């Protein structure tokens, strides 16, 4: 066995033991993992998908912003979604708002991470939680309003969340 594979096997074994010592139930799966990258009008779009322990395919977009997409029954369904997503970004790169769109998505991701830190590191009073929930609802309502007031430009797939 080549030295590189031996080192990887040792590292995996060491990490496995460390996680078990923490109380985790760990399964090492020798499965398929794919990294997919496109460059569309100077915008990198990348994905990663892998087979999970139930034999399903989990797809996540990594760039231009991270977004877990969905679990699929087979690889063909993953490829169909990547193809549609790529078309959507090809279309979006022609918009004068693409930079704002990506900036807003990145800001929302940063907000999620900040909220997690808030929750994990602080004892947040109920009234603060209520304020945050109200502001999130306002953003969701504004997104719905904007969708209703805007011209639809992509019809190959229905939106999943609006």
N, C-alpha and C positions, 0 to 999 in steps of 0.2 A: 504494500500500500504506500503510495507517495506520501512524503512528509507533510505536505499541505493538508491532505485528507486526514492524516493521523492527528494533526493539531486541531483541525475542525472537530473531529470526533471527541477529542479530549475536552475541548472548550464546551461542546454541547453537553457532555457528560457532567462536567463541573457545574454548569449552569443548572442542569436538571437537579443535581443534588442540592444546590443552594435553594432552589425553589421548593423542593420537597421539605427541606429543613424549615422553611417559612410556613409550611402547612398546606402547600398547593398540591393539587392533583394534576400531574403533568403527563402528557402523552407526547412522545416524539414521533412525528409523522414524516416519513420520507415521501413527500408528495411533490406535486408540481407547483411551482411558483413562477409567474411570468411578469416581467416588467415591460411595459409598452410605452413608447414615446413617439410623439408627432411634433413637428415644428410647422405651425400654421401661421403664415404671415408674421414671422418673428415672435410668435407666442408659443411657448412650449406647453404641450398638453401631455401629461403622463399618467399612467395607471399601473396598478399592481393588482394581480388576482392570484388566488391560490385555492387549492382544494382543502377544505376543512375536515375535521375528523368524522363528519357525517357524510362525506363524499360530495358535498355541494361546493360550488364555486363562489367565493366571496370577492367582490370587485370594489376597489377604492380608487378614486381619482386622487392623485398626489399633487399635480400642478395643473393650473396656476394657483390653486388653493386646495387644501385637503378636503375630501368629501367621501365618506363611506357611501357607496351607492346601493348595493343590494346583494343578497345571496341568490344564486341561480342554480337550477337543477343540472345544467350541462354547459359545456364550453361554447357551444353554438349560440346560446342565449347571451352569454357574456360578450361574444364578438358582435352580435346584433346591437347591443346597447352601446358598445364602444363606437361602432360605425355611426349610429345616430348621434351620439354625443359629439363625435368629431365633426359631423355635418353642422350641428348646432354651433360649435365654436368657429367653424369656417364662416358661417353666416354672421356670428357675433363680431368677428374681427373686422368686419366691414363697417361696424357701427362707430360713430364718433364717441360713444359712451363706454366703449370696452374698458378703458383704463379705470373709469369710475366704478364700473361693475365689478372688476377684479379687486379694486381697493375696498369696496363695501364688503365683499365676501371675506377678504382678509381681515378686515376690522371685526366682522361678526365672529370669525374664528378666534381672534384674539380676545373678544369679549367672553366667549365660551370658556376659554382657558382662564381668564381672570375670575370668572364666576366660580369655576371649580376651585381655584386657590382660595377664594373667599369662603366657600363652603367647607373646605378641608382644613383651613387654618384658623378660622374665627367662629365664635359663637354668635351668629347673626340674629338679632331680634326679629320677632315675627313681623313687626310693622315695616322693617326694611325689606323683608321678603315680599310683602304685599306691594310695596312701591315698585320693586323690580318686576314682579309679575305684571303689574299694571302697565309699565313701560314696554315690556315685551309684547303685550297685547296691542298696544298702540302701534308698534312697528309692524306686527302681523296685519293689523287692520289697514295700515297705510300701504303695505304690499298688495293686499287684496284690492284696495281702491285703485291703486296704480295699474294693476292688471286689467281692471274693468274699464279704466279710462284710456288704455293704450291699445294700439293696433297690434293684433297678433301677426307674427311674421314666420312662425315655424309650425307646420301642420303634419309632419310625418309621424308624430307621436304626441299623445295627449300629456299635458303636465300632470305630475303625480301629486303635487302638493297645493295647487291653487284650484 
